Amino acid sequence: MVNRRRVARATLAAGTVSLLLSIGAQAESTPGGIEATASLPDCPAERFRDIYPLDDDQYAVEQRAKFGLPTDPATRDRADAETERRGFANTVEIGVTVTDDENAAILRFNDYTHRLDPLRAYVETIPDVTGIVKFNFDFLDPHFTVQTLASINDAQLAEIERLTPADIPTTMATVEWSYSELLTLLYDFGSRPPGEPSATGADERIREVGLVPHEGLLGGEQFVTVEVDHTDLGCDEQLTALVADAVSDLDIPPIVIEQSDRSQEG
């Protein structure tokens, strides 16, 4: 029987899932505001995540939970056995073994995303009145949400409806920030030439409070995650609140701060 739950690679349909993870797995909820305190909490595990690696069972539980899959030991044992029988070449790669039913559900999810390609392509042509086509990261009960601004017109809504397959669970949601506005903020962090002022002024404000941004990330929510160098100023939630105050007069989407190592370092 397969005795390792952390599967490094497989072949069938891995590309679609990997693409989706890179787009939407960053952050799913905005940390709440944290009141300033005289003594900031100790957060070494947050600042130095690599020092606290998960063992294989912990990784399996975390990975399965992220995708809405059962985490109980019996289901994980069955996933090991059925993956071994099915073979990795016939298993969709998500980093852990999966049962036959879960594998079929992930293939269905992949099919949905492929069939939604025309819709996503159209949404990207009107980024001033749309957000993204968001997915819920639940392979067993998938759902997609088309984000639009209140300013979208009837003709654009009709085209979105025409391009949405009736059998794919999809709803519409009105959001505040357009994809264009989110991208403008995203490009302020790590994408513009050195020395060029940021378009929104957010990068300069973050540096003024003592943080050093090195990358921006855009997930499925209405905010931009900004990765900064590790700091003694506080944990991520404290830093997010600090930045929110520093940029409060700027007309920009929310920013979530995450301390991390620089991506270009090997």
C-alpha positions, -999 to 999 in steps of 0.1 A, spaced: 0 0 0 11 36 -6 26 47 27 33 83 18 4 108 15 25 136 1 24 128 -37 49 149 -56 37 144 -91 13 127 -115 3 133 -151 -34 133 -159 -49 168 -160 -24 183 -136 -20 215 -157 -55 228 -151 -55 223 -114 -20 238 -111 -31 269 -130 -61 274 -108 -41 271 -77 -17 298 -89 -46 321 -95 -68 316 -65 -51 300 -36 -34 329 -20 -59 342 6 -96 335 11 -105 360 39 -92 393 50 -77 394 85 -98 415 109 -84 447 123 -61 444 153 -60 471 180 -25 484 187 -10 471 219 21 480 238 34 445 236 31 428 202 26 390 202 54 366 196 49 350 162 81 330 152 61 302 134 46 329 112 78 347 104 99 315 99 74 290 84 102 269 69 115 261 104 82 244 113 77 218 85 45 197 85 49 160 86 33 139 59 0 133 78 -3 170 88 3 180 52 -23 155 39 -49 168 64 -42 205 55 -41 198 17 -73 178 17 -92 204 39 -81 231 15 -100 214 -13 -131 204 6 -120 167 9 -127 145 40 -97 144 63 -106 114 85 -80 86 87 -103 60 70 -108 81 39 -71 89 37 -63 52 39 -88 45 12 -73 73 -9 -38 56 -5 -52 22 -16 -73 34 -45 -45 57 -58 -21 28 -58 -46 6 -76 -55 33 -101 -19 44 -106 -5 79 -105 -6 83 -143 -44 81 -139 -46 104 -109 -51 142 -109 -22 157 -90 -32 179 -60 -3 169 -37 -20 140 -19 -36 107 -28 -73 107 -36 -101 81 -37 -117 71 -70 -148 93 -63 -126 123 -54 -105 118 -86 -137 118 -107 -149 149 -89 -116 167 -97 -118 157 -133 -153 171 -134 -140 203 -119 -113 205 -146 -140 200 -172 -160 229 -158 -130 252 -158 -122 244 -194 -157 250 -205 -157 283 -187 -127 295 -207 -148 315 -231 -166 333 -202 -133 341 -185 -119 354 -218 -149 377 -223 -148 389 -187 -111 399 -192 -121 421 -222 -142 443 -199 -120 446 -168 -133 480 -158 -167 466 -150 -158 430 -139 -137 413 -112 -129 377 -118 -146 344 -123 -140 330 -88 -141 294 -78 -148 280 -43 -119 254 -39 -144 226 -32 -139 198 -56 -169 178 -42 -193 207 -44 -178 231 -70 -193 266 -75 -182 295 -96 -189 332 -91 -188 359 -118 -178 392 -101 -192 423 -117 -195 460 -107 -228 477 -104 -218 498 -135 -219 468 -159 -245 473 -186 -273 451 -198 -256 440 -230 -225 429 -211 -246 410 -186 -265 393 -214 -232 381 -230 -220 368 -197 -253 348 -194 -249 335 -229 -213 323 -222 -222 305 -189 -231 268 -194 -264 261 -178 -252 229 -161 -222 245 -143 -232 259 -108 -225 296 -113 -239 328 -97 -233 365 -102 -220 388 -74 -217 426 -73 -183 437 -61 -167 471 -53 -133 468 -71 -128 461 -108 -101 438 -121 -84 469 -136 -82 486 -102 -69 454 -85 -42 451 -112 -31 487 -109 -25 482 -72 -8 448 -79 16 462 -104 29 487 -77 47 458 -60 76 442 -78 64 449 -114 75 484 -121 110 496 -130 133 505 -101 129 541 -91 96 547 -109 69 561 -85 40 537 -78 8 544 -96 -13 545 -64 13 556 -39 7 525 -18 43 512 -21 58 544 -7 33 544 22 42 509 31 79 516 31 73 547 52 60 526 81 91 504 80 81 475 58 99 464 26 75 450 0 89 426 -26 59 410 -44 22 414 -49 -3 386 -53 -39 385 -64 -62 358 -53 -99 353 -56 -110 380 -32 -112 417 -35 -78 426 -21 -41 424 -30 -17 404 -8 16 422 -5 46 401 6 72 419 27 105 411 43 103 396 78 101 423 104 100 428 142 71 452 139 45 425 144 27 395 130 9 396 97 -24 407 112 -8 436 130 11 446 99 -21 445 78 -38 469 103 -7 491 103 -8 494 65 -46 499 64 -41 530 86 -12 542 65 -31 541 32 -66 550 45 -68 582 25 -59 564 -8 -87 552 -31 -74 517 -35 -85 481 -28 -77 466 6 -41 453 12 -32 422 32 3 419 44 22 386 45 58 382 57 77 359 34 111 351 19 119 368 -14 106 346 -42 138 351 -63 160 336 -36 169 300 -43 
